[in-house]
């Protein structure tokens, strides 16, 4: 029996990094147990589902509305996902809306990869993070300039595989600016936001969205979600893209080790899995 087959590895956290690390290790014959405090996939793989009174199910990718890939290592992994039907390309027209001039600029047709199936503590406890509020609005996306509250807007229902949304409806994800989220959190504190506080955030973000001048009807559903640690402000992984302690065979992976993106999380997971496989004396092949 190989060292890998005899090994047992615990992966803590079912976000992008945890899931990728676990799958890469399992593919090499390592017995992996994944632990997560949530009921389903977490982090940027999180997806909210809401059922309306008429039975219509709305799905919102409020974790990561999309991700892009530029790293060759990550690209090979994502290509494998695409071949298996786990992700698909989201071909959308994106632009930038300038709140000061009230005009759209920089139109560009881009292709984003989109997930279709949302599936050492001392060293990391003080990592500064940037918060964000995500507003889910059922009413292919654009960024904002000169806005006090909004940074991005994504039409979730325009993604491939979203036939569940009726043709006469749209679903949008709005991301607040870090400054807006920090201001709200400074007012209400770190406790769980009340329903009234989230409703106020939702109304403020939606009003800013309406200021684009787009034909936006009053939504039938609207809910804000707080991401208190949405984006890491620094990277601690260095060239390794992960934190590795050989003596305890502990690898710490995440976007905070590489870059604040899905691609960074995947790359960190790959490097962490390589470290673990290396200590098991088996080729990583990653």
C-alpha positions as CSV (number, residue, x, y, z in Angstrom):
1,X,0.0,0.0,0.0
2,X,1.4,3.4,-0.9
3,X,2.0,6.2,1.6
4,X,-0.8,8.2,0.0
5,X,-3.3,5.4,0.3
6,X,-2.4,4.8,3.9
7,X,-2.7,8.5,4.8
8,X,-5.7,10.2,6.4
9,X,-6.0,14.0,5.9
10,X,-8.5,16.4,7.5
11,X,-9.5,19.4,5.5
12,X,-11.2,22.2,7.5
13,X,-13.4,24.5,5.5
14,X,-15.6,23.7,2.5
15,X,-14.9,26.9,0.5
16,X,-13.1,27.0,-2.8
17,X,-9.6,26.2,-1.3
18,X,-10.9,23.4,1.0
19,X,-12.9,21.8,-1.7
20,X,-10.1,22.0,-4.3
21,X,-7.5,20.7,-1.9
22,X,-9.6,17.8,-0.8
23,X,-10.5,16.8,-4.4
24,X,-6.8,16.9,-5.5
25,X,-5.7,14.8,-2.6
26,X,-8.5,12.3,-3.1
27,X,-7.6,12.0,-6.8
28,X,-4.1,10.8,-5.6
29,X,-5.6,8.1,-3.4
30,X,-5.5,10.0,-0.1
31,X,-8.4,9.4,2.3
32,X,-9.8,12.9,3.0
33,X,-12.5,14.0,5.4
34,X,-13.8,17.6,4.9
35,X,-15.2,19.5,7.8
36,X,-17.3,22.7,7.5
37,X,-19.5,24.5,10.0
38,X,-22.2,25.3,7.4
39,X,-24.9,23.1,5.8
40,X,-23.4,23.3,2.3
41,X,-20.5,24.7,0.3
42,X,-19.1,27.8,1.9
43,X,-17.1,30.9,1.1
44,X,-17.2,32.0,-2.5
45,X,-19.1,28.9,-3.4
46,X,-22.0,30.0,-1.3
47,X,-25.4,30.2,-3.1
48,X,-28.7,31.5,-1.7
49,X,-31.9,29.9,-2.8
50,X,-35.3,31.6,-2.2
51,X,-38.7,30.1,-3.0
52,X,-41.4,32.6,-3.9
53,X,-45.1,32.2,-3.1
54,X,-45.8,31.0,-6.7
55,X,-43.2,28.2,-6.2
56,X,-40.6,29.9,-8.4
57,X,-37.1,29.2,-7.0
58,X,-34.6,32.0,-7.2
59,X,-30.9,31.3,-7.0
60,X,-28.2,33.9,-6.2
61,X,-24.4,33.4,-6.4
62,X,-23.8,35.9,-3.6
63,X,-20.5,34.3,-2.8
64,X,-18.6,34.7,-6.1
65,X,-20.8,35.9,-9.0
66,X,-18.0,34.9,-11.4
67,X,-14.3,34.2,-11.6
68,X,-11.6,34.7,-14.2
69,X,-8.4,32.7,-14.8
70,X,-5.0,33.9,-16.0
71,X,-2.7,31.4,-14.2
72,X,-1.7,28.4,-16.4
73,X,-1.8,26.0,-13.4
74,X,-5.3,27.0,-12.4
75,X,-6.4,27.1,-16.1
76,X,-5.6,23.4,-16.4
77,X,-7.7,22.6,-13.4
78,X,-10.6,24.8,-14.6
79,X,-10.5,23.2,-18.0
80,X,-11.0,19.8,-16.3
81,X,-14.0,21.2,-14.5
82,X,-15.4,22.6,-17.7
83,X,-15.0,19.2,-19.5
84,X,-17.0,17.6,-16.6
85,X,-19.7,20.2,-16.8
86,X,-19.0,21.7,-13.4
87,X,-18.3,25.2,-14.8
88,X,-19.3,27.0,-18.0
89,X,-18.2,30.2,-19.7
90,X,-20.4,33.2,-19.0
91,X,-20.2,35.3,-22.2
92,X,-21.4,38.7,-21.1
93,X,-21.1,42.4,-22.1
94,X,-19.7,44.4,-19.2
95,X,-19.2,48.1,-18.8
96,X,-18.5,50.8,-16.2
97,X,-21.1,53.2,-15.0
98,X,-19.9,56.6,-13.9
99,X,-22.2,57.8,-11.2
100,X,-20.9,61.4,-11.6
101,X,-21.7,61.7,-15.3
102,X,-24.6,59.2,-15.4
103,X,-23.0,57.4,-18.4
104,X,-21.9,53.9,-19.2
105,X,-18.3,53.7,-20.6
106,X,-15.7,51.0,-21.4
107,X,-18.0,48.5,-23.0
108,X,-16.2,45.1,-23.3
109,X,-17.3,41.6,-24.1
110,X,-15.7,39.3,-21.7
111,X,-15.9,35.6,-20.8
112,X,-16.1,34.7,-17.2
113,X,-16.0,31.2,-15.7
114,X,-19.1,30.5,-13.6
115,X,-19.7,27.7,-11.2
116,X,-23.0,26.0,-12.0
117,X,-23.1,23.5,-9.1
118,X,-22.5,25.0,-5.9
119,X,-21.1,22.3,-4.2
120,X,-0.8,28.2,13.0
121,X,-4.1,30.1,14.0
122,X,-1.8,32.8,15.5
123,X,-0.4,33.4,12.0
124,X,-3.7,34.0,10.4
125,X,-5.9,35.5,13.1
126,X,-4.9,39.1,12.5
127,X,-5.3,39.2,8.7
128,X,-7.0,42.4,7.8
129,X,-10.1,41.9,5.6
130,X,-12.4,44.2,3.6
131,X,-16.1,43.8,4.2
132,X,-18.9,43.9,1.6
133,X,-22.7,43.8,1.5
134,X,-24.3,41.7,-1.3
135,X,-27.8,42.7,-2.4
136,X,-29.9,40.0,-4.2
137,X,-32.4,41.6,-6.5
138,X,-34.6,39.7,-9.0
139,X,-35.4,42.3,-11.6
140,X,-24.3,41.3,-18.3
141,X,-23.1,43.5,-15.4
142,X,-21.0,46.6,-14.8
143,X,-18.7,48.2,-12.3
144,X,-19.3,51.6,-10.7
145,X,-17.1,54.7,-10.6
146,X,-17.8,57.6,-8.2
147,X,-20.4,55.7,-6.3
148,X,-20.5,56.0,-2.5
149,X,-22.1,52.6,-2.0
150,X,-21.9,50.3,-5.1
151,X,-18.9,48.7,-6.7
152,X,-20.4,46.0,-9.0
153,X,-23.7,44.8,-10.4
154,X,-24.1,41.3,-12.0
155,X,-27.2,40.0,-13.8
156,X,-27.2,36.5,-12.2
157,X,-30.1,35.2,-14.4
158,X,-28.1,35.8,-17.6
159,X,-25.6,33.0,-16.7
160,X,-25.7,29.7,-18.5
161,X,-27.9,27.1,-16.8
162,X,-30.2,29.6,-15.2
163,X,-33.4,28.5,-17.0
164,X,-35.2,28.4,-13.6
165,X,-35.7,32.1,-13.8
166,X,-38.9,33.0,-15.8
167,X,-38.2,34.9,-19.0
168,X,-40.0,38.0,-17.8
169,X,-37.8,38.3,-14.6
170,X,-34.2,39.0,-13.9
171,X,-32.0,38.4,-10.9
172,X,-29.2,40.8,-10.0
173,X,-26.4,40.7,-7.4
174,X,-25.1,44.1,-6.3
175,X,-21.8,44.4,-4.4
176,X,-21.3,47.4,-2.1
177,X,-18.1,49.3,-1.8
178,X,-15.7,48.5,1.0
179,X,-16.2,52.0,2.4
180,X,-20.0,51.7,2.5
181,X,-19.9,48.3,4.2
182,X,-17.3,49.5,6.8
183,X,-19.5,52.5,7.6
184,X,-22.5,50.4,8.2
185,X,-20.6,47.9,10.3
186,X,-19.1,50.7,12.4
187,X,-22.6,51.9,13.1
188,X,-24.3,48.5,13.9
189,X,-21.2,46.7,15.2
190,X,-20.0,43.2,14.5
191,X,-23.1,41.5,15.9
192,X,-25.5,39.8,13.4
193,X,-27.4,42.5,11.6
194,X,-31.1,42.9,12.4
195,X,-33.7,42.4,9.7
196,X,-34.4,46.2,9.8
197,X,-30.7,47.0,9.4
198,X,-30.4,44.7,6.4
199,X,-33.6,46.1,4.9
200,X,-32.1,49.6,5.1
201,X,-28.9,48.4,3.4
202,X,-31.0,46.8,0.7
203,X,-33.0,50.0,0.0
204,X,-29.9,52.2,-0.1
205,X,-28.1,49.9,-2.5
206,X,-31.1,49.5,-4.7
207,X,-31.7,53.3,-4.9
208,X,-28.1,53.7,-6.1
209,X,-28.7,50.9,-8.6
210,X,-31.8,52.8,-9.9
211,X,-29.7,55.9,-10.4
212,X,-28.2,54.2,-13.5
213,X,-31.3,55.2,-15.4
214,X,-31.9,51.6,-16.4
215,X,-35.5,50.4,-16.7
216,X,-35.6,48.7,-13.3
217,X,-39.1,47.7,-12.0
218,X,-39.7,47.4,-8.3
219,X,-38.3,44.0,-7.3
220,X,-40.6,41.2,-6.0
221,X,-37.8,40.1,-3.7
222,X,-34.8,41.9,-2.2
223,X,-32.4,40.8,0.5
224,X,-29.0,42.1,1.7
225,X,-26.3,39.7,3.0
226,X,-23.3,40.9,5.0
227,X,-19.9,39.5,4.1
228,X,-17.8,40.8,7.0
229,X,-14.6,39.2,5.6
230,X,-15.3,39.3,1.9
231,X,-11.9,40.1,0.6
232,X,-8.5,39.7,2.3
233,X,-6.5,43.0,2.3
234,X,-3.1,41.3,2.3
235,X,-1.5,38.0,1.2
236,X,0.6,36.0,3.7
237,X,1.6,33.0,1.5
238,X,4.6,34.5,-0.3
239,X,6.0,32.5,-3.2
240,X,4.5,29.2,-1.8
241,X,1.0,30.7,-2.0
242,X,0.2,28.8,1.2
243,X,1.5,28.5,4.7
244,X,3.2,25.1,5.4
245,X,4.4,23.7,8.7
246,X,6.4,20.5,7.8
247,X,6.7,19.5,11.5
248,X,3.0,19.2,12.0
249,X,2.2,18.4,8.3
250,X,-0.2,21.4,8.4
251,X,-1.0,23.4,5.3
252,X,-3.1,26.6,5.5
253,X,-4.6,27.6,2.2
254,X,-6.9,30.3,1.0
255,X,-7.2,33.5,-1.1
256,X,-5.5,35.3,1.8
257,X,-2.4,33.3,0.9
258,X,-2.3,34.1,-2.8
259,X,-4.7,36.8,-4.1
260,X,-8.3,37.9,-3.1
261,X,-10.0,35.9,-5.9
262,X,-11.4,32.5,-6.7
263,X,-8.2,32.0,-8.8
264,X,-6.1,32.8,-5.8
265,X,-8.0,30.4,-3.7
266,X,-7.6,27.6,-6.2
267,X,-3.9,28.2,-6.7
268,X,-3.3,28.2,-2.9
269,X,-5.2,24.9,-2.6
270,X,-3.1,23.4,-5.3
271,X,0.1,24.4,-3.6
272,X,-1.1,23.2,-0.3
273,X,-2.1,19.8,-1.7
274,X,1.4,19.6,-3.3
275,X,3.0,20.2,0.1
276,X,0.9,17.4,1.7
277,X,1.6,14.9,-1.2
278,X,5.2,15.7,-1.0
279,X,5.4,14.8,2.7
280,X,3.7,11.6,1.9
281,X,6.4,10.7,-0.6
282,X,4.2,10.6,-3.6
283,X,4.4,12.7,-6.8
284,X,1.9,15.6,-6.7
285,X,1.4,15.8,-10.5
286,X,-0.5,19.0,-9.9
